[in-house]
Amino acid sequence: MRGLFASVVALLVLALGGGTALAQKKYEAPPFVGDCGDSSYKDALANGVTLGISPSPPYSSIDPATNVASGIDVEIHQAVLDWMGVKTIKYEIMPFGQLIPAMISKRIDIVATNIHVTPDRLKVVSFTGPAWWYGPAIIVEKGNPQGIKSLDDLKGKEVGTVAGSAQDEYARHLGATTIPFQTDAEEFPSIVQGRVKIVLEDNVLFYNFIKANPTAPIEIVPNVSLPQELILGYGYGYARYATRKEDCTLRAAYTQGLSELRGDGTVSAILKKYGLDPLSNLIYYQPK
């Protein structure tokens, strides 16, 4: 009996602490728990929420004629809030770079156009669990006249980015000089017209633009290796949504809702509706 007990203890030690691979594993984000004694979720149930979105199809937009919000992120939010039991949803639309300040000042409750974990953002806001995933794109003029082959090649170059975006933060980290735009709707015409030679942007937004403008003289640099720091620290891990740090119960409910709807196929169905892959855009392969 004593020998059996010793064997069980040994197995527990191996399971809980003996694996070096687990000990060395890196994760994109820490647990966002804190002391959940706030009323943010109850307030959302009673009064509804205000979602802050930027005009960035296919993620989020509002039709000026009908004032109806649409897009991948909008539909995910609607599904999550329905799961949570929140009945009233309002929208505020603004440039992406204004979303975090608007949330901190309580003009909005959630940054609802997808947003990623970065070092600067972790200082001021918290994040929900994963919603979906997409990758970055280095966009250049047709024929790639500057010979850009990697992210490291952006060092010392002028690179167009959306102000306040993860790309903006990472390009500056690489040593590029960023040319700021308020929206991707300004960014893409600028490279088409030659006002900027390189743009760092989401691949989903590039494909959305090129679908509507198939003759545009721009292209993606192919086969760019994605360093671990870009995925885990500079904004190309999972697409999430941001909350105020103190809104712990709202964040916890949102995170569970996203998990439930990723698990039951709802999020995959939304991605497929917008022409994305219901699996590869749901999860990402973490680099070794």
C-alpha positions, 0 to 999 in steps of 0.5 A: 500500500505504501509503495502504491502511495509513493507511486501515485505521488511520483506520478503527480510530481511528474504531471504537475512539475516535471515536464520542462517543455511545459515550464518553458512554454510561452503564452500570449497573454496573462490571466486577466482575473484580478479581484472580481467584485465589480458590477460591470456585468450586472450594469450591462444586463440592466443598461446595455453596452456601448461598443466602440468600432472603427470604420474598417470592413470587413471587421466593422462598419456602420451603414450611413443610410440605415445606421446599421452596424455590420462586419465580422466583429459586430456579428461576433459581439451580437452573438456573445452579448445574446449569450450573456443576456445583454439586450441593449447594444449601442455603437460609437464609431471613431478612428481606431486610435481613439477607441482606447481613450474613449473606453478609458473615459467611459464614452464606450464600454468595449473596444469592439473592433478586434484588437490585439495584446501589445506591451503598450496596451497592457499598461492601460487596458485588459483583454477578453479571451481569444475571438479569432485570428488573422496574420500580417501583410507587408504590402508593396508596389507591384514588382516589389521595387524596394526588394523587401523580403522580411520584416527586418527589411523595414528597418530604416524605411518609411512604412504606412500604418494605421495610427495606434495599431499593432502594426504601428507599434511593431514597425517602430519597434523594428526601427521603421519610420511610420507614416500614420493614417487614421483608417485603412480606407486612407492607407490603401489608396496612398500606396496605390497612388505612390504616396507611400511605398510600403504598408504594414497591415492585416492580410484580411484587409488587403484581400478585402481591398484587392477583391474590390480593386483587382487591378490595383498595382500592389501586392503582398510580400510572400513567405514572410517568416513571423517571429515569435515576438510578433505573435506573442508580444506585438499584436498578431496573436489572437484577435480579442476585444478590450475592456477597462481593467476594473470591469472584471465581471464583464470581461469574464462573462465576455471571455466565457461567451467567446469560448462557448461560441468558438466551441459550438461553431458560431464564430466559425460560421461567421468567419465562413460567411465573410469568406474566411476559413472557419478553422485557420482563422479560428486558431493559429499555429504557435511558433516553437 
